[in-house]
């Protein structure tokens, strides 16, 4: 899967249904991906389906290869581990395993506000 497909699959699970189309639409077009990345600062956090959030991720999941999405222009940069992607990103980021089944979203706020996702 390419980075656009990974993040699209992830957002289809993680976002409220009423907000999905807007953000997935940003990803589909190269010229609007920057809007998606800018939304990672604050906007996206209000669109998360809280029923999809888990307390924490197991170490084996944090050690999986991942992609990092971070403003202003990092769209799907490959990072060797999910843990490394979150640690290396700046103020706001979305790090997703390359299979799209787990991720960490950290809006621009204190580190303890990170949201963790894990699906089968």
C-alpha positions as CSV (number, residue, x, y, z in Angstrom):
1,X,0.0,0.0,0.0
2,X,1.2,3.5,-0.7
3,X,1.1,6.2,2.0
4,X,-2.1,7.8,0.7
5,X,-3.9,4.4,0.9
6,X,-2.5,3.7,4.4
7,X,-3.7,7.0,5.8
8,X,-7.1,6.7,4.0
9,X,-7.7,3.2,5.4
10,X,-6.7,4.5,8.9
11,X,-9.0,7.5,8.8
12,X,-11.9,5.4,7.6
13,X,-11.7,3.6,10.9
14,X,-10.6,6.4,13.2
15,X,-12.8,9.4,12.3
16,X,-16.4,10.0,13.0
17,X,-18.5,9.2,9.9
18,X,-19.7,12.7,9.6
19,X,-16.2,14.1,9.2
20,X,-14.4,11.3,7.2
21,X,-15.1,12.5,3.6
22,X,-13.6,16.0,4.3
23,X,-10.3,14.7,5.4
24,X,-10.1,11.7,3.0
25,X,-10.8,14.2,0.2
26,X,-7.8,16.3,1.2
27,X,-5.6,13.2,0.9
28,X,-6.9,12.1,-2.5
29,X,-5.6,15.3,-4.2
30,X,-1.9,16.1,-4.1
31,X,-2.6,19.9,-3.9
32,X,-4.8,19.6,-0.8
33,X,-2.7,17.3,1.2
34,X,-1.2,20.3,3.0
35,X,-4.6,21.1,4.4
36,X,-4.8,17.6,5.8
37,X,-1.3,18.0,7.4
38,X,-2.3,21.4,8.9
39,X,-5.4,19.8,10.4
40,X,-3.1,17.6,12.5
41,X,-2.4,20.6,14.8
42,X,-5.9,20.9,16.2
43,X,-8.8,20.3,13.9
44,X,-8.5,16.5,13.4
45,X,-8.7,15.9,17.2
46,X,-12.3,16.9,17.3
47,X,-13.2,14.5,14.5
48,X,-11.9,11.3,16.2
49,X,-14.3,8.5,17.0
50,X,-13.5,8.0,20.6
51,X,-14.8,4.5,20.5
52,X,-11.8,3.6,18.3
53,X,-9.2,4.9,20.8
54,X,-7.3,2.3,23.0
55,X,-5.5,3.0,26.2
56,X,-2.1,2.0,25.0
57,X,-0.3,0.0,22.3
58,X,1.7,-3.2,23.0
59,X,5.5,-3.0,22.5
60,X,5.4,-5.3,19.5
61,X,3.0,-2.9,17.7
62,X,5.2,0.1,18.6
63,X,8.1,-1.8,17.0
64,X,6.4,-2.2,13.6
65,X,7.5,-0.2,10.5
66,X,5.5,3.0,10.1
67,X,4.7,6.1,8.1
68,X,4.8,9.6,9.6
69,X,2.5,12.4,8.7
70,X,3.4,15.8,10.1
71,X,3.0,19.5,9.2
72,X,4.0,21.4,7.3
73,X,5.0,18.9,4.6
74,X,5.8,15.4,5.8
75,X,3.4,13.1,4.1
76,X,4.0,9.4,4.8
77,X,7.7,9.5,5.5
78,X,8.9,5.9,6.2
79,X,10.2,5.4,9.8
80,X,11.6,2.1,11.0
81,X,9.2,1.9,14.0
82,X,5.9,3.4,15.1
83,X,7.7,4.5,18.4
84,X,10.4,6.2,16.3
85,X,7.9,8.0,14.2
86,X,6.2,9.5,17.2
87,X,9.4,10.4,18.9
88,X,10.9,12.0,15.8
89,X,7.9,14.2,14.8
90,X,7.5,17.8,15.9
91,X,4.5,19.4,17.6
92,X,1.8,17.4,15.8
93,X,1.9,14.1,14.0
94,X,0.0,11.1,12.9
95,X,2.1,7.9,12.8
96,X,0.6,4.8,11.3
97,X,1.9,1.3,10.9
98,X,2.5,0.4,7.2
99,X,-0.4,-2.1,7.3
100,X,-2.7,0.7,8.6
101,X,-3.9,-1.3,11.6
102,X,-2.4,0.8,14.3
103,X,-1.4,4.4,14.9
104,X,-0.7,7.2,17.2
105,X,-2.2,10.7,16.7
106,X,-0.6,13.5,18.7
107,X,-2.2,17.0,18.2
108,X,-0.2,20.1,19.1
109,X,-0.7,19.9,22.8
110,X,1.0,18.1,25.7
111,X,2.4,14.6,25.0
112,X,-0.1,12.9,27.3
113,X,-2.8,13.8,24.9
114,X,-1.7,11.2,22.3
115,X,-4.4,9.0,21.1
116,X,-3.7,5.3,20.3
117,X,-5.5,3.1,17.8
118,X,-5.3,-0.6,17.2
119,X,-7.5,-2.9,15.0
120,X,-7.4,-6.6,14.6
